C-alpha cells in the first residue's frame, strides 16, 4: 500500500502545440494534499506527460521524501518507459526520464497505467495549464477546481 499517490497528465493541443501538464498528490485515503498545473508554451504531448510526472514527483517529495509512492498515469509510454519495460529511444525523453528518476529514489516509486477516465483530476489540471499557456499567463491555483483538501 503506497503512502502517497501521484496522479499526473499532460497534453498538447497540436503535437507539438499549446501544452501543459497537471499533477496532484493524494494520501492513502484519497484526500488531495497538493496540486499543480504547469503551462509549457509550445511542446509535444510526450514532453507534457513527462513534465506532469516530474512535477507530481516533486510535489510528493516535498510532502514526504521517504514515502512509498504509486504514480498513476494514462500515458502507457511514460509508465512503460519509467518501469523499465520499454526502451527510451528519443533523446528528449531520455533526458526527461532521467530528470524524473533524480527526483526520488525509483525503488520507492511504482508506476501504474490507468484508463483516461480514471485520471480526470490530473487531466483537468493539464487543461487548466493549456488554457493558461494559450492565454500567455501563469496558472492560478486559486481559480482551479482541483484543490488540496484542508
N, C-alpha and C positions, 0 to 999 in steps of 0.2 A: 504494500500500500504506500503510495507516494505521500510525502509531506506536503508538497506543493504541486499544482497542475498549471502548466503553461499552455494557453491556447493562443495560437498565432496564425496570421494570414497575411497575404499581400496580394496586390492586384495592380494591373496596368490597363488603362483604357487606350488600347492600341498596344502593339507589342514590338518595339517599345512605344511608350506613350506616357500620359499623365499617370503617375504611380504613387502608391502609398502602402504602408503596412500598419497592421494593428496587432496588439498583443495584450494579454491580460494574465493575471496570476490568481488562482483560486486556492483556498485551503482545502483540506481533505473533505470538509463538509459541503464544499461548493460555493462558499462565500467569496466574492471578488475582493481581493486585497489591494490590487494595483492594476492600472490600465494605461495604455499609451497608444497613440496614433502618430505615425511618422510620415509627413508629406515628403516625397522623394523627387519632385520635379519630373523629369523625363527618365524613365528606366524601364527595364524589361520586367515581365511578370516574375521570372525566377529571381531576379535581384530583389524584388519586393517581398517575395516569400522568405528568402533568406534573411532579409532585414527584419521581418517580423519575428523570426526565430531568435535572432541576436538580441533584439530589444526585449523580448519575453524572458530570455535567459538573464539579461541584465536586471530586469525587474525582480526576478526570483532571487538572484544573488544579493540584491540589496535588502531583501526581506530576511533571507537565511542562507548564507553561503555554504552551509553544510547539509542542507536539506536534500532528501531524495526527491527527484523531480521527474514527473511524466510530462513530456511535451506532446500535445495533440495538435495535429495539423491535417488539413485536407490536401496538402501537396504531397503526392506519392513520391515525387522526385526528391524533395528535401528529406522526407522521412527515410527513404531507402538509402540515399547517399549518406546521411548522418549516422545511420545504423551500420554502415559499412557493407551493405549488401549490393550496392550499385557503385560502380566507379564514377569518379567525378572527372569528366574529360575537359570541360571548359575552364580556362584559367581564372576567369572572374568568379566562377562558382567554387573553385578550389580555394581561392582567397577568402571568400565569404564563409565557407565551411570551416576553414582554419580559424577565422575570427570567432565564429560561434563556439568552436571547441576550446578556445582560450578563455571564454567567459567563466566556465565552471568545469571541474573535472568530469569528463564524459562517463566515468564509472558511476557517477551519481545521477545520470540522466538516461531515461528510456524514451524512445520515440514511438508514437502510435499514430497510424493513419486513421482518420475518421472521415465519414462522409461529409460533404459540404453542408448538408442540412443540420449537422450536429456542431457546426463551427460558426453559428450565427453571430455571436457576440464579437469574435475576432474579425469576422467579415464586416460587421457594421463599423468597427473601428477603422479597418483598412479603407472603407468607403468614405468615412469622415476625413481620413488623411488625403485621399484622392481629391475630394471636394476642396479641401484647403489648398492642396497643391495647384489645382486648376485655377483657384482664385488668387494665387500668389501670396498666401498668408500662412501663418503658423496655425497649428491645431490648438483649439481652445478646450481644455478638459472640462471647464465649467459648462460648456454647451453640449457636451457629449451625453448620449443616452446610456452609455456604459460607464458606470462609476463605481469606485470602491465602496464597499458597504462599511459603515462605521459601527 
